[in-house]
Amino acid sequence: MGARLVRLSLIGLLSSFVLILAVGIFTGGWPSSLIWAALILFVMALLGGCLGTLAGLVLQSTLPAFLIGLALAFFTWLLGSAFGLAAGFSGTYEAVSRWMPNTHAVELLFPLYYGVDIGSSQPAILFLATACMILVLVTIFTYRQKILLRQR
């Protein structure tokens, strides 16, 4: 399970670096701190890896797990500042977007690209760290329930 989670997370992180490279080459926009950007993107990749692993453990079928993971990624992207900073939209959209990790990642990445702080970074860091810990624990628990306990 650990190897699968690491593999999925590394694929997500590699995809993020390809995107950073493409944006940098075509627009000249590079993050002011590649290490900080990599850390934020690693957390997002780990969250995505956990969701993919959970879908696979629960469904125990590759194609439906892939489709569920893809749908969840698209859903969190749409509700998580896909069209700009959530604070610039209606109160309802902003309130819903606060539950999406993407919103917090965007808020942390924004100053790295534009040099403008858009609020306190501590709530975003706390949300992402908490979400990451919870999803890793849920993934471990689900693995234990679906695989380890079934083998006994």
C-alpha positions in Angstrom: 0.0 0.0 0.0 2.8 2.4 0.9 4.5 1.8 -2.4 1.3 2.4 -4.4 0.7 5.6 -2.4 4.3 6.8 -3.0 4.1 6.0 -6.7 0.8 7.8 -7.2 2.1 10.8 -5.2 5.3 10.9 -7.2 3.4 10.8 -10.5 1.3 13.7 -9.3 4.3 15.7 -8.2 6.1 15.0 -11.5 3.1 16.2 -13.4 3.1 19.4 -11.3 6.8 20.0 -12.2 6.0 19.5 -15.9 3.3 22.1 -15.5 5.6 24.5 -13.7 8.2 24.0 -16.4 5.7 24.6 -19.2 4.3 27.7 -17.6 7.8 29.0 -16.9 9.0 28.5 -20.4 5.9 29.9 -22.2 5.1 32.8 -19.9 8.3 33.5 -18.0 6.4 33.1 -14.8 8.5 31.1 -12.3 7.8 30.6 -8.6 10.0 32.7 -6.3 10.7 29.7 -4.2 10.8 26.3 -6.0 11.3 24.5 -2.7 8.2 26.0 -1.2 6.2 25.4 -4.4 7.4 21.8 -4.4 6.3 21.3 -0.8 2.8 22.6 -1.5 2.5 20.5 -4.6 3.8 17.4 -2.8 1.0 17.8 -0.2 -1.5 18.1 -3.0 0.0 15.1 -4.8 -0.1 13.1 -1.5 -3.8 14.0 -1.1 -4.5 12.9 -4.7 -2.5 9.7 -4.1 -4.6 9.0 -1.0 -7.8 9.6 -2.9 -6.7 7.3 -5.7 -5.6 4.6 -3.3 -8.8 4.8 -1.3 -10.9 4.5 -4.5 -8.9 1.4 -5.5 -9.2 -0.2 -2.0 -13.0 0.5 -1.8 -14.0 -0.4 -5.3 -11.3 -3.1 -5.9 -11.5 -2.5 -9.6 -9.1 -0.4 -11.7 -11.3 1.4 -14.2 -14.0 2.5 -11.7 -11.3 3.6 -9.2 -9.6 5.6 -12.0 -12.9 7.3 -13.0 -13.8 8.1 -9.4 -10.3 9.5 -8.8 -10.6 11.6 -12.0 -14.1 12.8 -11.1 -13.0 13.8 -7.6 -9.9 15.6 -8.9 -12.1 17.5 -11.4 -14.8 18.3 -8.7 -12.2 19.6 -6.2 -10.6 21.7 -8.9 -13.9 23.2 -10.0 -14.9 24.1 -6.4 -11.4 25.0 -5.3 -10.5 28.2 -7.1 -10.4 26.8 -10.6 -11.6 30.1 -12.1 -9.6 32.5 -9.9 -9.3 33.2 -6.2 -12.4 32.1 -4.4 -12.5 35.3 -2.4 -13.4 37.2 -5.6 -16.6 35.2 -6.1 -19.9 35.0 -4.2 -20.0 34.1 -0.5 -21.5 30.7 -1.2 -18.8 29.7 -3.6 -16.1 31.0 -1.3 -17.6 29.1 1.7 -17.8 25.8 -0.3 -14.3 26.3 -1.7 -12.9 26.6 1.8 -13.5 22.8 2.1 -11.4 22.1 -1.0 -7.6 21.6 -0.6 -7.1 23.2 -4.0 -8.2 26.6 -2.7 -5.6 26.6 0.1 -2.9 25.4 -2.3 -3.8 28.3 -4.7 -3.6 30.8 -1.8 -0.2 29.5 -0.9 1.1 29.4 -4.4 -0.3 32.8 -5.4 2.4 34.9 -3.6 5.1 32.7 -5.1 4.1 33.7 -8.6 2.7 37.2 -8.2 4.5 38.5 -5.1 1.3 39.6 -3.4 0.0 38.0 -0.2 -3.7 37.3 -0.3 -4.2 36.6 3.3 -2.6 34.8 6.2 -0.9 31.6 5.1 -1.3 29.8 8.5 -4.9 28.8 8.0 -4.1 27.3 4.6 -1.0 25.5 5.9 -3.1 24.1 8.8 -5.9 23.0 6.6 -3.6 21.2 4.1 -1.5 19.6 6.9 -4.7 18.4 8.7 -6.3 17.1 5.5 -3.1 15.3 4.6 -2.9 13.6 8.0 -6.6 12.7 8.0 -6.5 11.2 4.5 -3.3 9.2 5.2 -4.8 7.8 8.3 -8.1 7.0 6.5 -6.1 5.3 3.8 -4.2 3.2 6.3 -7.4 2.3 8.2 -9.1 1.3 4.9 -6.1 -0.8 3.8 -6.2 -2.6 7.2 -9.9 -3.2 6.9 -10.0 -4.3 3.2 -6.8 -6.2 2.9 -5.1 -7.1 6.2 -8.2 -8.2 8.1 -9.5 -10.1 5.1 -6.3 -12.2 4.9 -6.7 -13.5 8.5 
